[in-house]
Amino acid sequence: MVFEQQKELRWIGSLGIPYIFDGEHVFRLEENSDSTTTLHHFERFRGILIPFLSTLIDKTTKDGFELMNAELKQCVEKQ
């Protein structure tokens, strides 16, 4: 959906049939006044299966994002 170099990457993944279970995944970089960068990383879900899977999605997605973000932070700060 969006690719803006050094600013944003966004796409939608689905189970093959749109609006059944879709996830819009976003990585957005924000430059801070102190020369650091903040990563905004999130996913928006939509589709008819969401009410049935919301508890599982919330826990699994949050845990996965936290692990990935910690690894990414460690990797970037080594450089």
ZIPE-V117504 format. One line per field, one symbol per residue. ss: DSSP state (H for helix, E for strand, - for the rest). burial: + if it has 16 or more other C-alpha atoms within 10 Angstrom, else -. A space follows every 10 residues. Layout:
BEGIN
ss: ???
burial: ???
END
This chain:
BEGIN
ss: -EEE---EEE EEEE------ -EEEEEEEEE E-----EEEE EEEEEE---H HHHHHHHHHH HHHHHHHHHH HHHHHHHH-
burial: -------+++ ---------- +++-+++++- ---------- +++-++---+ ---------- ---------- ---------
END
